[in-house]
Each structure stands twice: as C-alpha cells, then as structure tokens.
Amino acid sequence: RLFSRADRRLDMTIHLISFGYKYGLPPEADVVLDVRFLPNPFFVSELKELDGNQKAVIDYVMKRKESRTFLRHFFSLTDFLIPQYQKEGKSHLTIAVGCTGGRHRSVVMVNALAEHLKKQKHLINIRHRDIRLG
C-alpha cells in the first residue's frame, strides 16, 4: 500500500516558479506558461517598484478580464494535467509562469494557482525566482 499508485497524490509535490523571461527559462520546469500578454504593472509609475505579492499589483492584474479568463483556463489545464502526471508516477511536478521581469504578473498568477491547488490538498512549494532582480 505504501507504494501503490492510488496513494501517489499524497506524495506528489508541485513546485511553482515565477520567473522573468529576460533572465532565462527555469531548466527544471516541466510546464511553462507565458503571461506577457497581460498589461504590465512595470509601466505604471506607482506600481513599478512594487511586486506581485502586494495588493495594489494584485488588484491591477486581476481587474483585467484577460487575467480572470486566463486563470480559469489555467486552473482547468492543471486540474487535468496533475492527475495524468500522478498516474505516470511522478513525485514532483514543476510549473513555471513567466513574465518579462518576473516581478509582477507571473508572481500574481503563481500565487493564484497556489491557492487553487492548496484547496485541492496538493503539496505546494512556491519560488519567486526573479522577484528581486528587476
């Protein structure tokens, strides 16, 4: 029973990484999504120095219909993919979300995905790789 595939859900750890494309793709990523299509808070003077963990940036990104639509599809995709990887016996899955600098949009999206996956009792590890670089 300890090694049965039925119990793999409990053993799988999902690593979520936000990153900036200008610093390169995370080589450990199994799945990569690009959110550079969303409006960039970097170009809003009062948001430029903030990051995606702060309410003003979250509100800016999430007020956009495109953000909410993307998340709905993103959640659906991960809800499909995760059990498929589990069936294949993966104990770790790394999902990376990138924007230009890795400070705003990708951070908001990774945090939203983390909340979604935590509700499903998945083990989550979050790393905002480039949040302090730009």
N, CA, C and O atoms as CSV, one atom per row, in Angstrom:
chain,resi,resn,atom,element,x,y,z
A,1,ARG,N,N,0.814,-1.198,0.000
A,1,ARG,CA,C,0.000,0.000,0.000
A,1,ARG,C,C,0.862,1.268,0.000
A,1,ARG,O,O,0.480,2.270,-0.605
A,2,LEU,N,N,1.989,1.237,0.654
A,2,LEU,CA,C,2.856,2.412,0.716
A,2,LEU,C,C,3.337,2.851,-0.652
A,2,LEU,O,O,3.615,4.032,-0.859
A,3,PHE,N,N,3.438,1.923,-1.588
A,3,PHE,CA,C,3.979,2.244,-2.886
A,3,PHE,C,C,2.952,2.173,-4.011
A,3,PHE,O,O,3.309,2.267,-5.186
A,4,SER,N,N,1.695,2.010,-3.661
A,4,SER,CA,C,0.670,1.889,-4.703
A,4,SER,C,C,0.435,3.227,-5.387
A,4,SER,O,O,0.605,4.289,-4.788
A,5,ARG,N,N,0.046,3.154,-6.639
A,5,ARG,CA,C,-0.245,4.370,-7.405
A,5,ARG,C,C,-1.439,5.120,-6.835
A,5,ARG,O,O,-1.540,6.333,-7.014
A,6,ALA,N,N,-2.336,4.434,-6.159
A,6,ALA,CA,C,-3.515,5.083,-5.579
A,6,ALA,C,C,-3.120,6.126,-4.543
A,6,ALA,O,O,-3.843,7.100,-4.332
A,7,ASP,N,N,-1.980,5.926,-3.899
A,7,ASP,CA,C,-1.546,6.855,-2.857
A,7,ASP,C,C,-0.587,7.920,-3.377
A,7,ASP,O,O,-0.100,8.731,-2.589
A,8,ARG,N,N,-0.298,7.947,-4.679
A,8,ARG,CA,C,0.687,8.875,-5.219
A,8,ARG,C,C,0.275,10.333,-5.040
A,8,ARG,O,O,1.139,11.198,-4.902
A,9,ARG,N,N,-1.030,10.624,-5.039
A,9,ARG,CA,C,-1.479,12.001,-4.876
A,9,ARG,C,C,-0.908,12.614,-3.611
A,9,ARG,O,O,-0.532,13.786,-3.599
A,10,LEU,N,N,-0.843,11.839,-2.560
A,10,LEU,CA,C,-0.335,12.338,-1.292
A,10,LEU,C,C,1.162,12.609,-1.344
A,10,LEU,O,O,1.677,13.433,-0.588
A,11,ASP,N,N,1.861,11.910,-2.242
A,11,ASP,CA,C,3.309,12.022,-2.301
A,11,ASP,C,C,3.809,13.073,-3.280
A,11,ASP,O,O,4.954,13.514,-3.176
A,12,MET,N,N,2.984,13.479,-4.220
A,12,MET,CA,C,3.441,14.406,-5.252
A,12,MET,C,C,3.572,15.820,-4.692
A,12,MET,O,O,2.671,16.332,-4.027
A,13,THR,N,N,4.699,16.426,-4.973
A,13,THR,CA,C,4.912,17.824,-4.620
A,13,THR,C,C,4.881,18.636,-5.908
A,13,THR,O,O,5.512,18.274,-6.901
A,14,ILE,N,N,4.145,19.729,-5.878
A,14,ILE,CA,C,4.058,20.607,-7.036
A,14,ILE,C,C,4.864,21.864,-6.727
A,14,ILE,O,O,4.573,22.598,-5.783
A,15,HIS,N,N,5.873,22.087,-7.541
A,15,HIS,CA,C,6.730,23.253,-7.395
A,15,HIS,C,C,6.232,24.319,-8.374
A,15,HIS,O,O,6.100,24.065,-9.571
A,16,LEU,N,N,5.963,25.494,-7.856
A,16,LEU,CA,C,5.508,26.612,-8.680
A,16,LEU,C,C,6.603,27.664,-8.692
A,16,LEU,O,O,7.099,28.068,-7.640
A,17,ILE,N,N,6.974,28.102,-9.878
A,17,ILE,CA,C,8.046,29.090,-10.017
A,17,ILE,C,C,7.536,30.252,-10.854
A,17,ILE,O,O,7.013,30.055,-11.950
A,18,SER,N,N,7.691,31.468,-10.332
A,18,SER,CA,C,7.511,32.650,-11.180
A,18,SER,C,C,8.914,33.049,-11.640
A,18,SER,O,O,9.891,32.896,-10.906
A,19,PHE,N,N,8.991,33.564,-12.868
A,19,PHE,CA,C,10.311,33.923,-13.393
A,19,PHE,C,C,10.176,35.019,-14.441
A,19,PHE,O,O,9.086,35.289,-14.947
A,20,GLY,N,N,11.297,35.638,-14.752
A,20,GLY,CA,C,11.357,36.640,-15.805
A,20,GLY,C,C,12.035,36.069,-17.025
A,20,GLY,O,O,13.131,35.516,-16.932
A,21,TYR,N,N,11.386,36.199,-18.180
A,21,TYR,CA,C,11.974,35.694,-19.421
A,21,TYR,C,C,13.331,36.329,-19.705
A,21,TYR,O,O,14.197,35.700,-20.314
A,22,LYS,N,N,13.521,37.576,-19.267
A,22,LYS,CA,C,14.806,38.210,-19.564
A,22,LYS,C,C,15.962,37.601,-18.779
A,22,LYS,O,O,17.124,37.916,-19.035
A,23,TYR,N,N,15.645,36.722,-17.815
A,23,TYR,CA,C,16.680,36.008,-17.061
A,23,TYR,C,C,16.761,34.534,-17.458
A,23,TYR,O,O,17.548,33.781,-16.884
A,24,GLY,N,N,15.963,34.124,-18.423
A,24,GLY,CA,C,16.007,32.745,-18.917
A,24,GLY,C,C,14.968,31.838,-18.297
A,24,GLY,O,O,14.457,32.089,-17.206
A,25,LEU,N,N,14.672,30.777,-19.024
A,25,LEU,CA,C,13.707,29.781,-18.548
A,25,LEU,C,C,14.286,28.975,-17.395
A,25,LEU,O,O,15.486,28.700,-17.378
A,26,PRO,N,N,13.453,28.592,-16.431
A,26,PRO,CA,C,13.936,27.682,-15.383
A,26,PRO,C,C,14.159,26.288,-15.984
A,26,PRO,O,O,13.206,25.689,-16.482
A,27,PRO,N,N,15.352,25.771,-15.954
A,27,PRO,CA,C,15.625,24.489,-16.607
A,27,PRO,C,C,14.885,23.311,-15.975
A,27,PRO,O,O,14.702,22.278,-16.620
A,28,GLU,N,N,14.464,23.455,-14.735
A,28,GLU,CA,C,13.781,22.358,-14.050
A,28,GLU,C,C,12.284,22.291,-14.358
A,28,GLU,O,O,11.606,21.378,-13.888
A,29,ALA,N,N,11.761,23.230,-15.131
A,29,ALA,CA,C,10.329,23.303,-15.399
A,29,ALA,C,C,9.839,22.155,-16.271
A,29,ALA,O,O,10.446,21.820,-17.288
A,30,ASP,N,N,8.719,21.556,-15.848
A,30,ASP,CA,C,8.031,20.556,-16.660
A,30,ASP,C,C,6.996,21.218,-17.563
A,30,ASP,O,O,6.781,20.790,-18.697
A,31,VAL,N,N,6.361,22.263,-17.047
A,31,VAL,CA,C,5.321,23.003,-17.763
A,31,VAL,C,C,5.663,24.480,-17.641
A,31,VAL,O,O,5.966,24.957,-16.547
A,32,VAL,N,N,5.618,25.215,-18.760
A,32,VAL,CA,C,5.927,26.652,-18.755
A,32,VAL,C,C,4.775,27.409,-19.407
A,32,VAL,O,O,4.306,27.047,-20.486
A,33,LEU,N,N,4.331,28.465,-18.733
A,33,LEU,CA,C,3.304,29.337,-19.308
A,33,LEU,C,C,3.813,30.771,-19.314
A,33,LEU,O,O,4.550,31.194,-18.423
A,34,ASP,N,N,3.405,31.501,-20.330
A,34,ASP,CA,C,3.853,32.868,-20.578
A,34,ASP,C,C,2.680,33.819,-20.339
A,34,ASP,O,O,1.641,33.693,-20.987
A,35,VAL,N,N,2.836,34.772,-19.410
A,35,VAL,CA,C,1.763,35.736,-19.147
A,35,VAL,C,C,2.144,37.151,-19.590
A,35,VAL,O,O,1.595,38.127,-19.078
A,36,ARG,N,N,3.062,37.267,-20.520
A,36,ARG,CA,C,3.463,38.581,-21.020
A,36,ARG,C,C,2.368,39.248,-21.839
A,36,ARG,O,O,2.510,40.413,-22.210
A,37,PHE,N,N,1.287,38.547,-22.127
A,37,PHE,CA,C,0.162,39.154,-22.849
A,37,PHE,C,C,-0.679,40.047,-21.938
A,37,PHE,O,O,-1.480,40.842,-22.430
A,38,LEU,N,N,-0.514,39.931,-20.630
A,38,LEU,CA,C,-1.265,40.761,-19.689
A,38,LEU,C,C,-0.609,42.134,-19.564
A,38,LEU,O,O,0.609,42.250,-19.699
A,39,PRO,N,N,-1.405,43.176,-19.306
A,39,PRO,CA,C,-0.833,44.520,-19.111
A,39,PRO,C,C,0.220,44.498,-17.998
A,39,PRO,O,O,0.044,43.847,-16.968
A,40,ASN,N,N,1.310,45.220,-18.230
A,40,ASN,CA,C,2.464,45.160,-17.343
A,40,ASN,C,C,2.451,46.294,-16.307
A,40,ASN,O,O,2.533,47.467,-16.671
A,41,PRO,N,N,2.348,45.941,-15.011
A,41,PRO,CA,C,2.391,46.960,-13.954
A,41,PRO,C,C,3.707,47.739,-13.917
A,41,PRO,O,O,3.763,48.822,-13.336
A,42,PHE,N,N,4.745,47.213,-14.517
A,42,PHE,CA,C,6.035,47.903,-14.553
A,42,PHE,C,C,5.908,49.291,-15.177
A,42,PHE,O,O,6.658,50.202,-14.826
A,43,PHE,N,N,4.963,49.451,-16.098
A,43,PHE,CA,C,4.802,50.721,-16.798
A,43,PHE,C,C,3.831,51.677,-16.109
A,43,PHE,O,O,3.486,52.723,-16.660
A,44,VAL,N,N,3.394,51.318,-14.913
A,44,VAL,CA,C,2.549,52.190,-14.091
A,44,VAL,C,C,3.437,52.700,-12.967
A,44,VAL,O,O,3.893,51.918,-12.133
A,45,SER,N,N,3.686,54.001,-12.938
A,45,SER,CA,C,4.711,54.549,-12.036
A,45,SER,C,C,4.522,54.145,-10.576
A,45,SER,O,O,5.501,53.827,-9.901
A,46,GLU,N,N,3.297,54.151,-10.077
A,46,GLU,CA,C,3.088,53.813,-8.661
A,46,GLU,C,C,3.192,52.306,-8.377
A,46,GLU,O,O,3.223,51.899,-7.215
A,47,LEU,N,N,3.246,51.491,-9.415
A,47,LEU,CA,C,3.345,50.037,-9.235
A,47,LEU,C,C,4.727,49.483,-9.579
A,47,LEU,O,O,5.071,48.372,-9.175
A,48,LYS,N,N,5.505,50.245,-10.314
A,48,LYS,CA,C,6.787,49.778,-10.843
A,48,LYS,C,C,7.688,49.163,-9.773
A,48,LYS,O,O,8.266,48.100,-10.000
A,49,GLU,N,N,7.816,49.796,-8.634
A,49,GLU,CA,C,8.722,49.329,-7.585
A,49,GLU,C,C,8.106,48.286,-6.661
A,49,GLU,O,O,8.798,47.721,-5.815
A,50,LEU,N,N,6.810,48.027,-6.817
A,50,LEU,CA,C,6.143,47.008,-6.012
A,50,LEU,C,C,6.326,45.644,-6.679
A,50,LEU,O,O,6.932,45.540,-7.746
A,51,ASP,N,N,5.797,44.606,-6.040
A,51,ASP,CA,C,5.844,43.281,-6.669
A,51,ASP,C,C,4.474,42.625,-6.589
A,51,ASP,O,O,3.542,43.171,-5.999
A,52,GLY,N,N,4.367,41.456,-7.185
A,52,GLY,CA,C,3.093,40.765,-7.303
A,52,GLY,C,C,2.549,40.176,-6.025
A,52,GLY,O,O,1.485,39.557,-6.039
A,53,ASN,N,N,3.246,40.349,-4.925
A,53,ASN,CA,C,2.716,39.949,-3.619
A,53,ASN,C,C,1.930,41.077,-2.959
A,53,ASN,O,O,1.281,40.865,-1.935
A,54,GLN,N,N,1.984,42.258,-3.531
A,54,GLN,CA,C,1.363,43.429,-2.910
A,54,GLN,C,C,-0.002,43.714,-3.535
A,54,GLN,O,O,-0.199,43.566,-4.741
A,55,LYS,N,N,-0.936,44.125,-2.679
A,55,LYS,CA,C,-2.331,44.286,-3.060
A,55,LYS,C,C,-2.538,45.187,-4.272
A,55,LYS,O,O,-3.360,44.869,-5.132
A,56,ALA,N,N,-1.838,46.266,-4.362
A,56,ALA,CA,C,-2.029,47.187,-5.489
A,56,ALA,C,C,-1.712,46.505,-6.822
A,56,ALA,O,O,-2.418,46.714,-7.807
A,57,VAL,N,N,-0.666,45.702,-6.855
A,57,VAL,CA,C,-0.298,44.981,-8.080
A,57,VAL,C,C,-1.302,43.863,-8.353
A,57,VAL,O,O,-1.727,43.669,-9.492
A,58,ILE,N,N,-1.674,43.138,-7.319
A,58,ILE,CA,C,-2.674,42.067,-7.474
A,58,ILE,C,C,-3.959,42.653,-8.052
A,58,ILE,O,O,-4.518,42.108,-9.003
A,59,ASP,N,N,-4.424,43.755,-7.481
A,59,ASP,CA,C,-5.662,44.399,-7.955
A,59,ASP,C,C,-5.523,44.836,-9.411
A,59,ASP,O,O,-6.443,44.643,-10.206
A,60,TYR,N,N,-4.393,45.417,-9.761
A,60,TYR,CA,C,-4.165,45.873,-11.135
A,60,TYR,C,C,-4.238,44.708,-12.124
A,60,TYR,O,O,-4.897,44.798,-13.160
A,61,VAL,N,N,-3.556,43.623,-11.789
A,61,VAL,CA,C,-3.531,42.466,-12.687
A,61,VAL,C,C,-4.893,41.778,-12.726
A,61,VAL,O,O,-5.378,41.422,-13.800
A,62,MET,N,N,-5.504,41.592,-11.572
A,62,MET,CA,C,-6.729,40.804,-11.504
A,62,MET,C,C,-7.980,41.559,-11.943
A,62,MET,O,O,-9.018,40.936,-12.163
A,63,LYS,N,N,-7.910,42.877,-12.075
A,63,LYS,CA,C,-9.090,43.615,-12.543
A,63,LYS,C,C,-9.336,43.392,-14.035
A,63,LYS,O,O,-10.416,43.692,-14.545
A,64,ARG,N,N,-8.335,42.869,-14.722
A,64,ARG,CA,C,-8.438,42.640,-16.160
A,64,ARG,C,C,-9.201,41.349,-16.446
A,64,ARG,O,O,-8.948,40.310,-15.837
A,65,LYS,N,N,-10.126,41.439,-17.373
A,65,LYS,CA,C,-10.895,40.258,-17.774
A,65,LYS,C,C,-9.966,39.167,-18.299
A,65,LYS,O,O,-10.192,37.983,-18.048
A,66,GLU,N,N,-8.922,39.564,-19.026
A,66,GLU,CA,C,-7.980,38.592,-19.584
A,66,GLU,C,C,-7.313,37.764,-18.483
A,66,GLU,O,O,-7.071,36.570,-18.659
A,67,SER,N,N,-7.020,38.394,-17.366
A,67,SER,CA,C,-6.388,37.684,-16.244
A,67,SER,C,C,-7.322,36.635,-15.673
A,67,SER,O,O,-6.923,35.496,-15.435
A,68,ARG,N,N,-8.550,37.022,-15.459
A,68,ARG,CA,C,-9.524,36.086,-14.883
A,68,ARG,C,C,-9.833,34.938,-15.850
A,68,ARG,O,O,-9.981,33.790,-15.433
A,69,THR,N,N,-9.929,35.256,-17.137
A,69,THR,CA,C,-10.177,34.216,-18.140
A,69,THR,C,C,-8.982,33.272,-18.218
A,69,THR,O,O,-9.150,32.053,-18.257
A,70,PHE,N,N,-7.788,33.831,-18.240
A,70,PHE,CA,C,-6.581,33.007,-18.259
A,70,PHE,C,C,-6.558,32.061,-17.065
A,70,PHE,O,O,-6.299,30.869,-17.226
A,71,LEU,N,N,-6.826,32.581,-15.868
A,71,LEU,CA,C,-6.781,31.738,-14.671
A,71,LEU,C,C,-7.800,30.611,-14.753
A,71,LEU,O,O,-7.505,29.482,-14.363
A,72,ARG,N,N,-8.966,30.899,-15.243
A,72,ARG,CA,C,-9.987,29.851,-15.375
A,72,ARG,C,C,-9.459,28.712,-16.266
A,72,ARG,O,O,-9.602,27.537,-15.930
A,73,HIS,N,N,-8.855,29.073,-17.390
A,73,HIS,CA,C,-8.292,28.059,-18.289
A,73,HIS,C,C,-7.056,27.383,-17.678
A,73,HIS,O,O,-6.865,26.175,-17.823
A,74,PHE,N,N,-6.243,28.153,-17.012
A,74,PHE,CA,C,-5.037,27.635,-16.369
A,74,PHE,C,C,-5.403,26.609,-15.295
A,74,PHE,O,O,-4.790,25.545,-15.208
A,75,PHE,N,N,-6.406,26.936,-14.482
A,75,PHE,CA,C,-6.859,26.003,-13.446
A,75,PHE,C,C,-7.388,24.722,-14.084
A,75,PHE,O,O,-7.103,23.621,-13.613
A,76,SER,N,N,-8.144,24.871,-15.136
A,76,SER,CA,C,-8.684,23.707,-15.831
A,76,SER,C,C,-7.549,22.830,-16.384
A,76,SER,O,O,-7.593,21.605,-16.270
A,77,LEU,N,N,-6.545,23.462,-16.975
A,77,LEU,CA,C,-5.399,22.725,-17.511
A,77,LEU,C,C,-4.661,21.975,-16.400
A,77,LEU,O,O,-4.369,20.788,-16.547
A,78,THR,N,N,-4.365,22.644,-15.310
A,78,THR,CA,C,-3.633,21.975,-14.226
A,78,THR,C,C,-4.492,20.891,-13.570
A,78,THR,O,O,-3.971,19.852,-13.164
A,79,ASP,N,N,-5.795,21.123,-13.463
A,79,ASP,CA,C,-6.681,20.099,-12.898
A,79,ASP,C,C,-6.675,18.833,-13.762
A,79,ASP,O,O,-6.843,17.726,-13.250
A,80,PHE,N,N,-6.484,19.002,-15.059
A,80,PHE,CA,C,-6.364,17.855,-15.959
A,80,PHE,C,C,-4.963,17.231,-15.887
A,80,PHE,O,O,-4.829,16.013,-15.770
A,81,LEU,N,N,-3.928,18.067,-15.956
A,81,LEU,CA,C,-2.558,17.558,-16.062
A,81,LEU,C,C,-2.049,16.849,-14.811
A,81,LEU,O,O,-1.403,15.806,-14.910
A,82,ILE,N,N,-2.329,17.395,-13.661
A,82,ILE,CA,C,-1.745,16.859,-12.424
A,82,ILE,C,C,-2.091,15.380,-12.225
A,82,ILE,O,O,-1.188,14.593,-11.943
A,83,PRO,N,N,-3.352,14.968,-12.358
A,83,PRO,CA,C,-3.638,13.531,-12.214
A,83,PRO,C,C,-2.946,12.676,-13.287
A,83,PRO,O,O,-2.602,11.521,-13.037
A,84,GLN,N,N,-2.746,13.243,-14.468
A,84,GLN,CA,C,-2.059,12.487,-15.519
A,84,GLN,C,C,-0.600,12.245,-15.141
A,84,GLN,O,O,-0.086,11.142,-15.326
A,85,TYR,N,N,0.062,13.262,-14.616
A,85,TYR,CA,C,1.444,13.095,-14.156
A,85,TYR,C,C,1.502,12.135,-12.970
A,85,TYR,O,O,2.438,11.343,-12.857
A,86,GLN,N,N,0.514,12.204,-12.097
A,86,GLN,CA,C,0.472,11.290,-10.956
A,86,GLN,C,C,0.340,9.838,-11.426
A,86,GLN,O,O,1.003,8.945,-10.899
A,87,LYS,N,N,-0.520,9.613,-12.418
A,87,LYS,CA,C,-0.694,8.251,-12.947
A,87,LYS,C,C,0.608,7.712,-13.519
A,87,LYS,O,O,0.854,6.506,-13.485
A,88,GLU,N,N,1.436,8.599,-14.042
A,88,GLU,CA,C,2.730,8.187,-14.587
A,88,GLU,C,C,3.780,7.993,-13.501
A,88,GLU,O,O,4.910,7.597,-13.786
A,89,GLY,N,N,3.406,8.270,-12.263
A,89,GLY,CA,C,4.310,8.018,-11.146
A,89,GLY,C,C,5.235,9.155,-10.790
A,89,GLY,O,O,6.168,8.958,-10.011
A,90,LYS,N,N,5.012,10.347,-11.332
A,90,LYS,CA,C,5.870,11.489,-10.976
A,90,LYS,C,C,5.650,11.870,-9.521
A,90,LYS,O,O,4.511,11.948,-9.062
A,91,SER,N,N,6.718,12.103,-8.805
A,91,SER,CA,C,6.603,12.548,-7.418
A,91,SER,C,C,6.781,14.056,-7.296
A,91,SER,O,O,6.481,14.641,-6.255
A,92,HIS,N,N,7.276,14.690,-8.374
A,92,HIS,CA,C,7.460,16.137,-8.409
A,92,HIS,C,C,7.000,16.658,-9.764
A,92,HIS,O,O,7.249,16.038,-10.798
A,93,LEU,N,N,6.337,17.787,-9.747
A,93,LEU,CA,C,5.934,18.468,-10.972
A,93,LEU,C,C,6.273,19.937,-10.795
A,93,LEU,O,O,5.894,20.549,-9.796
A,94,THR,N,N,6.976,20.498,-11.747
A,94,THR,CA,C,7.352,21.911,-11.670
A,94,THR,C,C,6.638,22.683,-12.762
A,94,THR,O,O,6.797,22.415,-13.953
A,95,ILE,N,N,5.843,23.654,-12.318
A,95,ILE,CA,C,5.092,24.526,-13.221
A,95,ILE,C,C,5.683,25.922,-13.090
A,95,ILE,O,O,5.714,26.488,-11.997
A,96,ALA,N,N,6.152,26.475,-14.200
A,96,ALA,CA,C,6.769,27.802,-14.202
A,96,ALA,C,C,5.889,28.765,-14.993
A,96,ALA,O,O,5.359,28.428,-16.052
A,97,VAL,N,N,5.750,29.974,-14.450
A,97,VAL,CA,C,4.971,31.021,-15.105
A,97,VAL,C,C,5.883,32.229,-15.255
A,97,VAL,O,O,6.460,32.715,-14.283
A,98,GLY,N,N,6.002,32.706,-16.497
A,98,GLY,CA,C,6.926,33.793,-16.757
A,98,GLY,C,C,6.279,35.052,-17.282
A,98,GLY,O,O,5.287,35.010,-18.010
A,99,CYS,N,N,6.859,36.171,-16.900
A,99,CYS,CA,C,6.541,37.465,-17.498
A,99,CYS,C,C,7.895,38.098,-17.861
A,99,CYS,O,O,8.917,37.413,-17.818
A,100,THR,N,N,7.918,39.338,-18.202
A,100,THR,CA,C,9.163,39.944,-18.672
A,100,THR,C,C,10.257,39.921,-17.611
A,100,THR,O,O,11.348,39.401,-17.847
A,101,GLY,N,N,9.959,40.489,-16.434
A,101,GLY,CA,C,10.980,40.597,-15.392
A,101,GLY,C,C,10.803,39.653,-14.218
A,101,GLY,O,O,11.704,39.537,-13.388
A,102,GLY,N,N,9.666,38.974,-14.126
A,102,GLY,CA,C,9.436,38.039,-13.034
A,102,GLY,C,C,9.078,38.690,-11.722
A,102,GLY,O,O,9.240,38.091,-10.659
A,103,ARG,N,N,8.591,39.914,-11.791
A,103,ARG,CA,C,8.321,40.670,-10.565
A,103,ARG,C,C,6.837,40.905,-10.300
A,103,ARG,O,O,6.419,40.982,-9.144
A,104,HIS,N,N,6.041,41.018,-11.357
A,104,HIS,CA,C,4.641,41.426,-11.184
A,104,HIS,C,C,3.651,40.342,-11.596
A,104,HIS,O,O,3.123,39.621,-10.750
A,105,ARG,N,N,3.403,40.231,-12.901
A,105,ARG,CA,C,2.344,39.366,-13.428
A,105,ARG,C,C,2.548,37.897,-13.098
A,105,ARG,O,O,1.609,37.224,-12.672
A,106,SER,N,N,3.742,37.397,-13.286
A,106,SER,CA,C,3.981,35.971,-13.020
A,106,SER,C,C,3.818,35.640,-11.544
A,106,SER,O,O,3.360,34.552,-11.197
A,107,VAL,N,N,4.188,36.563,-10.683
A,107,VAL,CA,C,4.042,36.358,-9.236
A,107,VAL,C,C,2.558,36.269,-8.872
A,107,VAL,O,O,2.151,35.385,-8.117
A,108,VAL,N,N,1.759,37.182,-9.408
A,108,VAL,CA,C,0.315,37.159,-9.141
A,108,VAL,C,C,-0.286,35.836,-9.599
A,108,VAL,O,O,-1.071,35.227,-8.872
A,109,MET,N,N,0.076,35.389,-10.792
A,109,MET,CA,C,-0.505,34.162,-11.346
A,109,MET,C,C,-0.055,32.918,-10.575
A,109,MET,O,O,-0.862,32.022,-10.332
A,110,VAL,N,N,1.207,32.853,-10.191
A,110,VAL,CA,C,1.687,31.708,-9.405
A,110,VAL,C,C,0.979,31.665,-8.053
A,110,VAL,O,O,0.583,30.593,-7.595
A,111,ASN,N,N,0.819,32.805,-7.422
A,111,ASN,CA,C,0.130,32.822,-6.131
A,111,ASN,C,C,-1.329,32.386,-6.264
A,111,ASN,O,O,-1.849,31.673,-5.406
A,112,ALA,N,N,-1.981,32.815,-7.336
A,112,ALA,CA,C,-3.372,32.408,-7.569
A,112,ALA,C,C,-3.454,30.900,-7.803
A,112,ALA,O,O,-4.350,30.237,-7.280
A,113,LEU,N,N,-2.522,30.361,-8.587
A,113,LEU,CA,C,-2.514,28.919,-8.824
A,113,LEU,C,C,-2.242,28.165,-7.526
A,113,LEU,O,O,-2.850,27.123,-7.279
A,114,ALA,N,N,-1.354,28.668,-6.711
A,114,ALA,CA,C,-1.050,28.019,-5.432
A,114,ALA,C,C,-2.303,27.921,-4.569
A,114,ALA,O,O,-2.579,26.875,-3.981
A,115,GLU,N,N,-3.054,29.005,-4.497
A,115,GLU,CA,C,-4.294,28.982,-3.704
A,115,GLU,C,C,-5.276,27.960,-4.250
A,115,GLU,O,O,-5.910,27.237,-3.482
A,116,HIS,N,N,-5.406,27.894,-5.554
A,116,HIS,CA,C,-6.293,26.926,-6.194
A,116,HIS,C,C,-5.867,25.493,-5.852
A,116,HIS,O,O,-6.703,24.661,-5.500
A,117,LEU,N,N,-4.588,25.215,-5.954
A,117,LEU,CA,C,-4.098,23.855,-5.720
A,117,LEU,C,C,-4.123,23.471,-4.238
A,117,LEU,O,O,-4.324,22.303,-3.904
A,118,LYS,N,N,-3.924,24.437,-3.361
A,118,LYS,CA,C,-3.987,24.160,-1.919
A,118,LYS,C,C,-5.398,23.724,-1.518
A,118,LYS,O,O,-5.563,22.877,-0.640
A,119,LYS,N,N,-6.405,24.300,-2.156
A,119,LYS,CA,C,-7.790,23.898,-1.862
A,119,LYS,C,C,-8.024,22.436,-2.214
A,119,LYS,O,O,-8.919,21.798,-1.662
A,120,GLN,N,N,-7.226,21.907,-3.128
A,120,GLN,CA,C,-7.336,20.511,-3.540
A,120,GLN,C,C,-6.399,19.607,-2.730
A,120,GLN,O,O,-6.252,18.421,-3.025
A,121,LYS,N,N,-5.779,20.186,-1.719
A,121,LYS,CA,C,-4.904,19.443,-0.800
A,121,LYS,C,C,-3.598,18.969,-1.437
A,121,LYS,O,O,-3.004,17.990,-0.983
A,122,HIS,N,N,-3.152,19.658,-2.480
A,122,HIS,CA,C,-1.855,19.326,-3.065
A,122,HIS,C,C,-0.741,19.918,-2.205
A,122,HIS,O,O,-0.919,20.956,-1.566
A,123,LEU,N,N,0.393,19.255,-2.199
A,123,LEU,CA,C,1.577,19.786,-1.529
A,123,LEU,C,C,2.242,20.772,-2.483
A,123,LEU,O,O,2.587,20.414,-3.610
A,124,ILE,N,N,2.421,22.004,-2.037
A,124,ILE,CA,C,2.887,23.092,-2.899
A,124,ILE,C,C,4.181,23.687,-2.358
A,124,ILE,O,O,4.350,23.861,-1.151
A,125,ASN,N,N,5.081,23.991,-3.274
A,125,ASN,CA,C,6.291,24.735,-2.968
A,125,ASN,C,C,6.326,25.907,-3.946
A,125,ASN,O,O,6.228,25.705,-5.156
A,126,ILE,N,N,6.466,27.130,-3.433
A,126,ILE,CA,C,6.461,28.331,-4.280
A,126,ILE,C,C,7.831,28.981,-4.242
A,126,ILE,O,O,8.442,29.125,-3.183
A,127,ARG,N,N,8.307,29.375,-5.433
A,127,ARG,CA,C,9.558,30.136,-5.509
A,127,ARG,C,C,9.383,31.251,-6.533
A,127,ARG,O,O,9.111,30.987,-7.704
A,128,HIS,N,N,9.538,32.472,-6.098
A,128,HIS,CA,C,9.503,33.629,-6.984
A,128,HIS,C,C,10.960,33.956,-7.325
A,128,HIS,O,O,11.597,34.796,-6.691
A,129,ARG,N,N,11.458,33.264,-8.343
A,129,ARG,CA,C,12.888,33.242,-8.647
A,129,ARG,C,C,13.489,34.626,-8.889
A,129,ARG,O,O,14.567,34.928,-8.377
A,130,ASP,N,N,12.809,35.466,-9.660
A,130,ASP,CA,C,13.421,36.716,-10.109
A,130,ASP,C,C,12.777,37.969,-9.507
A,130,ASP,O,O,13.008,39.075,-9.996
A,131,ILE,N,N,11.993,37.810,-8.477
A,131,ILE,CA,C,11.217,38.912,-7.938
A,131,ILE,C,C,12.090,40.097,-7.477
A,131,ILE,O,O,11.633,41.240,-7.502
A,132,ARG,N,N,13.295,39.842,-7.073
A,132,ARG,CA,C,14.182,40.909,-6.566
A,132,ARG,C,C,15.201,41.415,-7.598
A,132,ARG,O,O,16.015,42.287,-7.296
A,133,LEU,N,N,15.149,40.869,-8.796
A,133,LEU,CA,C,16.179,41.222,-9.782
A,133,LEU,C,C,15.893,42.486,-10.579
A,133,LEU,O,O,16.820,43.188,-10.984
A,134,GLY,N,N,14.630,42.777,-10.806
A,134,GLY,CA,C,14.336,43.878,-11.713
A,134,GLY,C,C,13.992,45.123,-11.022
A,134,GLY,O,O,13.721,46.134,-11.669
